[in-house]
Amino acid sequence: MNRLILLTTLFITTLLSAQTKQKFLLSGDSNLSEIVNAQKLKVTIAGDAKFIGTGEAKNITVRIVGDGVCDLSQLKADTANIRIIGDGVVIINTNKLIAKIVGDGTVRTIGKPFVTKNFVIGDGRVVAFKL
């Protein structure tokens, strides 16, 4: 398992492949770009950080607290479980989606995934992403 934690203003691009699990924790104003090839991907963002992922993962979990952005539009997934507390934004390309939003957060979907659960408290929303 690979784990990368960013706690400062920083921009990093890396390539990690053939992993069973990959976990990333970003906080503050961090920016991270990853090429992913894993069974499970977990991205946790606290603050204004931005994560950009490309590649593929079978299962994706994204947790955002704050104004963070997680752009997985170029990462193909089978299932995604998204939780946003605050104004965060997730752009996701998945076949199945579970979305829970508390606040003004937004989940933008590529294509039309099967939404198994959509729970929103506040002005948050799940919408189709327009290219």
Phi and psi in degrees as GROMACS dihedral restraints (atoms count N, CA, C in turn):
[ dihedral_restraints ]
;  ai    aj    ak    al  type     phi  dphi    fc
    3     4     5     6     1  -103.6    20    10
    4     5     6     7     1   142.2    20    10
    6     7     8     9     1  -138.0    20    10
    7     8     9    10     1   131.5    20    10
    9    10    11    12     1  -129.5    20    10
   10    11    12    13     1   126.8    20    10
   12    13    14    15     1  -119.3    20    10
   13    14    15    16     1   125.9    20    10
   15    16    17    18     1  -115.1    20    10
   16    17    18    19     1   126.8    20    10
   18    19    20    21     1  -124.5    20    10
   19    20    21    22     1    19.4    20    10
   21    22    23    24     1  -147.7    20    10
   22    23    24    25     1   175.8    20    10
   24    25    26    27     1   -76.3    20    10
   25    26    27    28     1   114.6    20    10
   27    28    29    30     1  -161.5    20    10
   28    29    30    31     1   148.2    20    10
   30    31    32    33     1  -122.7    20    10
   31    32    33    34     1   124.0    20    10
   33    34    35    36     1  -132.9    20    10
   34    35    36    37     1   138.4    20    10
   36    37    38    39     1  -123.0    20    10
   37    38    39    40     1   127.2    20    10
   39    40    41    42     1  -137.3    20    10
   40    41    42    43     1   166.8    20    10
   42    43    44    45     1  -126.5    20    10
   43    44    45    46     1   117.9    20    10
   45    46    47    48     1  -129.7    20    10
   46    47    48    49     1   126.6    20    10
   48    49    50    51     1  -136.5    20    10
   49    50    51    52     1   168.3    20    10
   51    52    53    54     1    57.1    20    10
   52    53    54    55     1    38.6    20    10
   54    55    56    57     1  -106.4    20    10
   55    56    57    58     1   148.2    20    10
   57    58    59    60     1   -73.8    20    10
   58    59    60    61     1   -45.8    20    10
   60    61    62    63     1  -132.7    20    10
   61    62    63    64     1   142.9    20    10
   63    64    65    66     1  -133.0    20    10
   64    65    66    67     1   131.5    20    10
   66    67    68    69     1  -127.1    20    10
   67    68    69    70     1   137.2    20    10
   69    70    71    72     1  -133.1    20    10
   70    71    72    73     1   132.3    20    10
   72    73    74    75     1  -122.6    20    10
   73    74    75    76     1   119.0    20    10
   75    76    77    78     1  -120.4    20    10
   76    77    78    79     1   140.3    20    10
   78    79    80    81     1  -141.6    20    10
   79    80    81    82     1   163.8    20    10
   81    82    83    84     1    72.3    20    10
   82    83    84    85     1  -138.9    20    10
   84    85    86    87     1  -102.6    20    10
   85    86    87    88     1    27.5    20    10
   87    88    89    90     1   -66.2    20    10
   88    89    90    91     1   151.8    20    10
   90    91    92    93     1  -131.8    20    10
   91    92    93    94     1   133.2    20    10
   93    94    95    96     1  -139.9    20    10
   94    95    96    97     1   133.5    20    10
   96    97    98    99     1  -119.8    20    10
   97    98    99   100     1   128.0    20    10
   99   100   101   102     1  -131.3    20    10
  100   101   102   103     1   143.2    20    10
  102   103   104   105     1  -102.6    20    10
  103   104   105   106     1   118.7    20    10
  105   106   107   108     1  -114.8    20    10
  106   107   108   109     1   139.9    20    10
  108   109   110   111     1  -144.0    20    10
  109   110   111   112     1    91.8    20    10
  111   112   113   114     1  -149.3    20    10
  112   113   114   115     1   160.9    20    10
  114   115   116   117     1   -72.5    20    10
  115   116   117   118     1   -44.7    20    10
  117   118   119   120     1  -128.6    20    10
  118   119   120   121     1   133.7    20    10
  120   121   122   123     1  -125.8    20    10
  121   122   123   124     1   130.3    20    10
  123   124   125   126     1  -126.8    20    10
  124   125   126   127     1   125.1    20    10
  126   127   128   129     1  -120.3    20    10
  127   128   129   130     1   124.1    20    10
  129   130   131   132     1  -119.9    20    10
  130   131   132   133     1   126.6    20    10
  132   133   134   135     1  -124.3    20    10
  133   134   135   136     1   128.1    20    10
  135   136   137   138     1  -123.3    20    10
  136   137   138   139     1   116.6    20    10
  138   139   140   141     1   105.6    20    10
  139   140   141   142     1  -145.3    20    10
  141   142   143   144     1  -100.4    20    10
  142   143   144   145     1    18.7    20    10
  144   145   146   147     1   -67.4    20    10
  145   146   147   148     1   160.2    20    10
  147   148   149   150     1  -131.7    20    10
  148   149   150   151     1   131.3    20    10
  150   151   152   153     1  -118.8    20    10
  151   152   153   154     1   130.6    20    10
  153   154   155   156     1  -120.5    20    10
  154   155   156   157     1   122.8    20    10
  156   157   158   159     1  -121.6    20    10
  157   158   159   160     1   139.0    20    10
  159   160   161   162     1  -128.3    20    10
  160   161   162   163     1   160.8    20    10
  162   163   164   165     1   113.7    20    10
  163   164   165   166     1  -134.0    20    10
  165   166   167   168     1  -155.0    20    10
  166   167   168   169     1   151.8    20    10
  168   169   170   171     1  -153.4    20    10
  169   170   171   172     1   141.0    20    10
  171   172   173   174     1   -68.7    20    10
  172   173   174   175     1   -49.9    20    10
  174   175   176   177     1  -124.2    20    10
  175   176   177   178     1   132.5    20    10
  177   178   179   180     1  -121.7    20    10
  178   179   180   181     1   136.4    20    10
  180   181   182   183     1  -124.4    20    10
  181   182   183   184     1   127.1    20    10
  183   184   185   186     1  -126.1    20    10
  184   185   186   187     1   130.5    20    10
  186   187   188   189     1  -126.2    20    10
  187   188   189   190     1   124.0    20    10
  189   190   191   192     1  -126.7    20    10
  190   191   192   193     1   129.8    20    10
  192   193   194   195     1  -122.3    20    10
  193   194   195   196     1   111.3    20    10
  195   196   197   198     1   116.7    20    10
  196   197   198   199     1  -147.6    20    10
  198   199   200   201     1  -102.9    20    10
  199   200   201   202     1    18.9    20    10
  201   202   203   204     1   -64.9    20    10
  202   203   204   205     1   162.2    20    10
  204   205   206   207     1  -127.2    20    10
  205   206   207   208     1   132.6    20    10
  207   208   209   210     1  -125.2    20    10
  208   209   210   211     1   104.5    20    10
  210   211   212   213     1   -99.6    20    10
  211   212   213   214     1   103.4    20    10
  213   214   215   216     1  -114.4    20    10
  214   215   216   217     1    27.7    20    10
  216   217   218   219     1   -64.9    20    10
  217   218   219   220     1   -25.8    20    10
  219   220   221   222     1  -103.3    20    10
  220   221   222   223     1    17.1    20    10
  222   223   224   225     1  -119.8    20    10
  223   224   225   226     1   116.4    20    10
  225   226   227   228     1   -85.0    20    10
  226   227   228   229     1   131.6    20    10
  228   229   230   231     1  -135.6    20    10
  229   230   231   232     1   154.4    20    10
  231   232   233   234     1   -80.8    20    10
  232   233   234   235     1   -49.5    20    10
  234   235   236   237     1  -133.6    20    10
  235   236   237   238     1   149.2    20    10
  237   238   239   240     1  -138.5    20    10
  238   239   240   241     1   135.5    20    10
  240   241   242   243     1  -119.7    20    10
  241   242   243   244     1   111.8    20    10
  243   244   245   246     1  -115.1    20    10
  244   245   246   247     1   132.1    20    10
  246   247   248   249     1  -131.3    20    10
  247   248   249   250     1   128.1    20    10
  249   250   251   252     1  -127.0    20    10
  250   251   252   253     1   129.7    20    10
  252   253   254   255     1  -120.1    20    10
  253   254   255   256     1   110.5    20    10
  255   256   257   258     1   116.9    20    10
  256   257   258   259     1  -146.7    20    10
  258   259   260   261     1  -102.4    20    10
  259   260   261   262     1    17.7    20    10
  261   262   263   264     1   -62.2    20    10
  262   263   264   265     1   160.5    20    10
  264   265   266   267     1  -130.8    20    10
  265   266   267   268     1   133.3    20    10
  267   268   269   270     1  -125.2    20    10
  268   269   270   271     1   129.0    20    10
  270   271   272   273     1  -110.7    20    10
  271   272   273   274     1   121.3    20    10
  273   274   275   276     1  -131.6    20    10
  274   275   276   277     1   144.7    20    10
  276   277   278   279     1  -122.5    20    10
  277   278   279   280     1    93.7    20    10
  279   280   281   282     1  -142.5    20    10
  280   281   282   283     1   162.8    20    10
  282   283   284   285     1   -86.6    20    10
  283   284   285   286     1   -35.0    20    10
  285   286   287   288     1  -129.6    20    10
  286   287   288   289     1   141.9    20    10
  288   289   290   291     1  -135.9    20    10
  289   290   291   292     1   134.7    20    10
  291   292   293   294     1  -118.6    20    10
  292   293   294   295     1   123.4    20    10
  294   295   296   297     1  -128.9    20    10
  295   296   297   298     1   129.4    20    10
  297   298   299   300     1  -128.8    20    10
  298   299   300   301     1   122.5    20    10
  300   301   302   303     1  -130.0    20    10
  301   302   303   304     1   130.2    20    10
  303   304   305   306     1  -122.0    20    10
  304   305   306   307     1   111.2    20    10
  306   307   308   309     1   117.5    20    10
  307   308   309   310     1  -148.1    20    10
  309   310   311   312     1  -101.0    20    10
  310   311   312   313     1    16.5    20    10
  312   313   314   315     1   -63.7    20    10
  313   314   315   316     1   160.2    20    10
  315   316   317   318     1  -134.7    20    10
  316   317   318   319     1   134.5    20    10
  318   319   320   321     1  -112.1    20    10
  319   320   321   322     1   120.0    20    10
  321   322   323   324     1  -107.6    20    10
  322   323   324   325     1   126.2    20    10
  324   325   326   327     1  -104.2    20    10
  325   326   327   328     1   142.3    20    10
  327   328   329   330     1   -92.3    20    10
  328   329   330   331     1   127.8    20    10
  330   331   332   333     1    74.9    20    10
  331   332   333   334     1  -155.7    20    10
  333   334   335   336     1  -128.3    20    10
  334   335   336   337     1    83.7    20    10
  336   337   338   339     1   -71.1    20    10
  337   338   339   340     1   157.6    20    10
  339   340   341   342     1   -76.0    20    10
  340   341   342   343     1   116.3    20    10
  342   343   344   345     1   -92.0    20    10
  343   344   345   346     1   108.6    20    10
  345   346   347   348     1   -83.2    20    10
  346   347   348   349     1   -25.4    20    10
  348   349   350   351     1  -156.0    20    10
  349   350   351   352     1   134.7    20    10
  351   352   353   354     1  -138.3    20    10
  352   353   354   355     1   107.4    20    10
  354   355   356   357     1  -123.9    20    10
  355   356   357   358     1   120.5    20    10
  357   358   359   360     1  -132.3    20    10
  358   359   360   361     1   130.1    20    10
  360   361   362   363     1  -120.4    20    10
  361   362   363   364     1   118.4    20    10
  363   364   365   366     1   109.4    20    10
  364   365   366   367     1  -153.3    20    10
  366   367   368   369     1   -96.4    20    10
  367   368   369   370     1    13.6    20    10
  369   370   371   372     1   -65.4    20    10
  370   371   372   373     1   162.9    20    10
  372   373   374   375     1  -158.0    20    10
  373   374   375   376     1   157.1    20    10
  375   376   377   378     1  -115.1    20    10
  376   377   378   379     1   120.3    20    10
  378   379   380   381     1  -135.9    20    10
  379   380   381   382     1   157.9    20    10
  381   382   383   384     1   -76.0    20    10
  382   383   384   385     1   135.0    20    10
  384   385   386   387     1   -81.3    20    10
  385   386   387   388     1   130.3    20    10
  387   388   389   390     1  -100.2    20    10
  388   389   390   391     1   120.4    20    10
